[in-house]
Amino acid sequence: MAISPAEALYRQIQESLRNLKYHERRFLLAGRPVSLQATKEDLLEHLYRAFDHLPETAAAPELTIRIGEQHCADLINVDALDGGQTVGGHRFWVSADNRYFSHTLLSSGSFYCIDRAANEIVGCVESVDRMSTFERAKPVVRPLLLWLEQCGLTPVHAGMVSWRGKGILFGGRGGSGKSTASLSSLRAGLNMLAEDYTLLERAGERDFIAHSLYNSAWVEAEHLHRFPGLEQFAIPGDEMAKGKSILLLREIYPDRFLPSTPVWYLVLPQVCPGGQTALRRASRSEALKRFALESLVTLTRLGTAELNRLVALVHSVDCYWLDLGRNLDQVGVLLKNLVDGDES
C-alpha cells in the first residue's frame, strides 16, 4: 500500500537524521517537556532563541524535535510528490488520517514534518544562513501548533500580558493593534507572554490558563519609531516577512516573560489615529465577533470544540475595548489601573 507524501517526507528526513550526534536544549512548553535537538551548535542556538524564555527542564520529553543541516534539495525531490497545498511561500502535505504533516518553506528550502502518533518533529535546513526570518522568529511553527492542539491546547492569534498575576488577552483581527497593545504594555512594566501566538488551556468550567510559545514579535518597520529604544534591536525581515522586522523580546527584557498565567480579561484593541487612548467596556456579543470568530489559528482542521472553548472564555472573563490613540504610554497605565481597581 502506497504511503502518503506527508509520511514519505517524514520518513525520508527521519532516516537522514538517524545515528547523528546532536546538541540539545530541554524546556517546558505549556508545562510539557520538549527536547529540541540540532546537528550543529549554531543551528540549535538559532532555533532556541525564540524559546529561551521558557523554563529549562531535565524531565523526559513528551515531544522531541530533531533538526539537521543538510542539502535538502539533494535529499528530497518536491516535484515528484503528489498533491500538497501551496499558500504564499509555504507548501503543505497532510496524510488522510492527519497523523503526518509536512511543510516546506519555498524561499529557504527548509522542511519540517511531524508524526503526531510518535510525538516527533523532524526537519532539515539548507544552512543557518538560508533560514528565513519566519523560521528564526517562529521555529517549526506549523507542526508544533498541531502537536499542541493534539495536547488539548487552543492556539490563537492573540497577544498576552499580565499584571499582578492576572492575564490580559489581546484579541481581534490582524491589523487591529494587538502588537501595539502588547509592546506598549511590556514597555510600561507589565509582564509578557506573547505578541502573537498564545496557547489557551481550559482549567475548569470557567477558568482558562494562557501559555507562552515564542518570545518574538513582528513589527511593521514604519511603526518601530512609536517604541523608542526598540529600533536598535530590530532584525530586518526578508521577503517572506512582508515588510516586518523581528524583535526577540527576551533579549531586550530578560526578566519580564512569564511561561503561563490565568486569563482574567479579554481586551479588544482598535487603532484610533489622532484620538484618545481609552479603555471601555465591550459587550459579550462584540467580543465573540472580534475574538472568537477571528482569532483561531486554522491548520488542518477547525472544529466546533475549539470554537466552543473560545466562546466559553468570552463568557468567563471581563471584556473591554482598548482605543489606541495618540498617547501609547497610557496603555500600560489603563491596564494597571484596571487590575489594581479590581483588587481594591
C-alpha positions in Angstrom: 0.0 0.0 0.0 1.4 3.4 -1.1 2.2 5.8 1.7 1.1 9.5 1.6 3.6 12.2 0.5 3.4 13.6 4.1 4.5 10.3 5.6 7.1 9.8 2.8 8.7 13.2 3.6 8.7 12.5 7.3 10.4 9.1 6.8 13.0 10.4 4.4 14.1 13.1 6.8 13.9 10.8 9.8 16.2 8.3 8.1 18.7 11.0 7.1 18.9 12.1 10.7 19.4 8.6 12.1 22.7 7.9 14.1 23.8 11.5 14.0 25.1 13.4 17.1 23.0 16.2 18.4 23.2 19.3 20.6 20.2 19.6 22.9 18.1 22.0 24.9 15.1 21.0 27.0 12.4 23.3 28.1 8.8 23.3 29.4 6.2 24.4 26.8 2.8 24.8 28.4 4.1 22.6 31.2 5.1 19.8 28.8 8.8 18.8 28.5 10.2 19.3 25.0 13.6 18.2 23.7 15.0 20.5 20.9 17.9 18.9 19.1 20.1 20.0 16.2 23.1 18.6 14.5 25.1 21.8 14.8 25.5 24.0 17.8 24.9 27.3 15.9 21.7 25.8 14.4 20.5 24.9 17.8 21.1 28.3 19.2 19.3 30.0 16.3 16.3 27.7 16.8 16.3 28.1 20.6 16.4 31.9 20.8 12.6 32.2 20.4 12.1 29.6 23.2 14.8 30.7 25.7 12.3 32.5 28.0 10.7 29.1 28.8 11.8 27.1 32.0 14.5 24.6 31.4 13.9 21.0 32.5 15.7 17.7 32.8 12.4 15.7 32.5 11.8 13.0 29.9 10.4 14.8 26.8 6.8 14.4 25.7 7.9 15.9 22.3 11.2 15.5 20.5 12.3 18.0 17.8 15.3 16.9 15.7 16.7 19.3 13.0 19.6 18.7 10.7 21.6 20.9 8.5 22.0 19.2 5.1 21.3 19.8 1.4 17.5 19.2 1.4 17.3 19.5 -2.4 19.6 16.5 -2.7 17.5 14.6 -0.2 14.0 15.4 -1.4 12.5 15.8 -4.9 9.5 18.0 -4.2 8.3 18.0 -7.8 7.9 14.2 -7.6 5.5 14.5 -4.7 1.8 14.3 -5.5 -0.8 16.7 -4.1 0.1 19.3 -1.4 -1.2 22.8 -1.0 0.7 25.9 -1.7 -0.2 29.0 0.4 2.1 32.1 0.0 5.6 30.9 0.5 4.6 27.6 2.1 3.7 24.2 0.8 1.9 21.6 2.9 1.1 17.9 2.8 -1.3 16.1 5.2 -2.0 12.3 5.4 -5.6 11.2 5.2 -5.6 10.2 8.9 -4.0 13.6 9.9 -1.1 11.6 11.6 1.6 13.0 9.3 2.0 16.7 8.4 4.9 18.0 6.3 5.7 21.6 5.5 8.4 23.3 3.3 9.3 27.0 3.1 9.9 27.7 -0.6 12.2 30.6 0.0 14.7 28.8 2.2 14.2 25.2 1.1 13.7 24.0 4.7 11.4 21.1 5.6 9.6 20.3 8.9 7.5 17.2 9.4 5.6 15.7 12.3 4.4 12.2 13.2 1.7 13.0 15.8 1.5 9.4 17.0 5.2 9.3 17.7 5.3 12.8 19.2 8.3 13.6 17.0 9.1 16.5 14.7 12.0 16.2 12.2 13.4 18.8 9.8 16.2 19.8 7.6 17.6 23.2 6.8 20.0 24.0 4.0 22.1 26.2 6.3 21.7 28.6 9.1 22.3 31.5 6.8 19.5 30.4 4.5 16.9 30.2 7.2 14.2 32.8 6.7 13.3 35.3 9.4 10.0 33.5 9.7 11.9 30.3 10.8 14.0 32.3 13.3 11.1 34.1 14.9 8.7 31.1 15.0 10.7 27.8 14.7 8.9 24.7 13.5 5.6 26.6 14.0 3.2 24.6 11.8 3.9 21.1 13.1 4.4 22.4 16.6 1.0 24.0 16.7 -0.5 20.8 15.5 1.1 18.9 18.4 0.0 21.4 20.9 -3.6 21.2 19.5 -3.4 17.4 20.0 -2.5 18.1 23.6 -5.8 19.9 24.2 -4.4 23.4 23.8 -6.1 26.0 21.6 -3.6 28.3 19.7 -5.0 31.7 19.0 -3.6 34.8 17.2 -3.6 37.0 20.3 -1.2 39.0 22.4 -0.9 38.2 26.1 0.4 40.2 29.1 0.0 40.0 32.8 -0.1 42.4 35.8 0.0 41.2 39.4 -0.7 37.6 38.3 -3.8 38.5 36.2 -3.6 37.8 32.5 -4.9 40.3 29.8 -5.5 38.7 26.4 -5.5 41.0 23.3 -7.8 39.6 20.6 -9.0 40.7 17.2 -8.3 40.6 13.5 -4.9 41.3 12.0 -4.0 45.0 12.0 -6.3 45.8 14.9 -3.4 46.8 17.2 -2.6 43.6 19.1 1.1 44.0 18.6 1.0 47.7 19.5 -1.0 47.0 22.7 1.4 44.1 23.7 4.6 46.1 23.2 3.1 49.2 24.9 2.2 47.1 27.9 5.7 45.5 28.0 7.4 48.9 27.9 5.1 50.1 30.7 6.2 47.4 33.1 3.7 44.6 32.6 4.9 41.0 32.1 4.7 39.5 28.7 3.7 36.1 27.4 3.1 36.6 23.7 2.8 39.1 21.0 1.0 36.8 18.5 0.6 33.1 19.2 -1.0 32.4 22.6 -1.9 28.9 23.8 -5.1 28.6 25.8 -5.9 25.7 28.1 -9.1 25.1 29.9 -8.5 24.6 33.7 -12.1 24.2 34.9 -15.6 25.1 34.0 -14.9 28.8 33.8 -11.1 29.1 34.1 -8.5 29.4 31.4 -4.7 29.4 31.5 -2.7 31.1 28.8 0.7 29.7 27.9 3.6 31.4 26.1 5.1 29.9 22.9 7.6 32.3 21.4 9.3 35.5 22.8 9.5 37.0 19.3 7.4 39.9 17.8 6.7 41.0 14.3 6.5 44.8 13.9 5.9 46.9 10.8 9.1 48.7 10.1 7.4 52.1 9.9 5.8 51.6 13.3 9.1 50.9 15.2 9.6 54.6 15.8 6.5 54.5 18.1 8.5 52.4 20.5 11.6 54.4 21.5 14.6 52.2 22.2 13.4 49.1 20.3 14.6 50.1 16.8 18.2 49.2 17.6 17.2 45.6 18.4 15.1 45.1 15.2 16.1 42.3 12.8 15.1 43.4 9.3 12.7 40.9 7.8 13.2 39.2 4.4 10.7 39.0 1.5 8.7 36.4 3.4 8.3 38.8 6.4 6.3 41.3 4.1 8.0 44.4 5.4 8.0 43.5 9.1 11.0 43.4 11.4 11.6 40.9 14.1 12.2 41.6 17.8 13.4 38.9 20.1 11.9 40.4 23.2 13.5 38.1 25.8 16.9 39.6 24.8 15.6 43.1 25.4 13.5 42.4 28.5 15.2 39.4 30.1 13.2 39.4 33.4 9.7 40.2 32.1 8.5 37.0 30.5 6.1 34.5 32.1 5.5 30.9 30.8 1.9 30.9 31.9 -0.8 33.0 33.6 -4.6 32.7 34.3 -6.8 34.7 31.9 -8.8 37.4 33.7 -9.6 39.9 30.9 -10.2 40.0 27.2 -9.2 43.3 25.6 -10.0 44.2 22.0 -7.6 46.8 20.6 -8.6 49.1 17.8 -6.4 51.8 16.2 -7.8 55.3 16.6 -5.4 57.7 14.8 -5.4 61.1 16.4 -7.9 60.0 19.1 -7.6 59.4 22.8 -6.2 56.2 24.3 -9.1 54.8 26.3 -10.4 51.6 27.9 -14.1 50.9 27.9 -16.5 48.0 28.4 -17.3 45.7 25.5 -20.4 43.5 25.2 -20.1 39.7 25.1 -21.5 39.8 21.5 -18.9 42.3 20.4 -16.1 40.1 22.0 -17.4 37.0 20.4 -17.4 38.6 16.9 -14.0 40.2 17.3 -12.2 37.5 19.1 -13.8 34.0 18.9 -14.5 34.2 15.2 -11.3 35.9 14.1 -8.5 34.6 16.3 -8.4 30.9 15.8 -5.3 29.5 14.2 -6.5 27.4 11.3 -4.3 24.5 10.4 -5.6 21.1 9.2 -8.9 21.4 11.0 -11.2 23.9 12.6 -13.6 22.1 14.8 -16.5 23.1 17.0 -14.6 22.1 20.1 -12.0 24.8 19.5 -14.6 27.4 18.8 -16.7 26.4 21.8 -13.6 26.9 24.1 -13.2 30.5 22.9 -16.9 31.1 23.4 -16.6 29.8 26.9 -13.6 32.0 27.6 -15.5 35.1 26.4 -18.3 34.3 28.8 -15.9 33.7 31.7 -13.9 37.0 31.7 -14.5 40.7 31.6 -14.3 42.2 28.1 -13.1 45.7 27.1 -12.3 47.8 24.1 -8.9 49.5 24.0 -8.8 52.6 21.8 -5.2 53.1 20.7 -4.9 56.8 20.2 -2.0 59.3 20.1 -0.5 58.6 23.5 0.5 54.9 23.7 2.1 55.5 27.2 -1.5 55.4 28.5 -2.0 51.8 27.5 0.1 50.4 30.5 -1.5 52.9 32.9 -5.0 52.0 31.9 -4.4 48.2 32.2 -2.6 48.5 35.5 -5.5 50.6 36.9 -8.0 48.0 35.6 -6.3 45.3 37.6 -5.5 47.4 40.6 -9.0 48.7 40.7 -10.4 45.1 40.8 -8.1 44.3 43.7 -9.0 47.3 45.8 
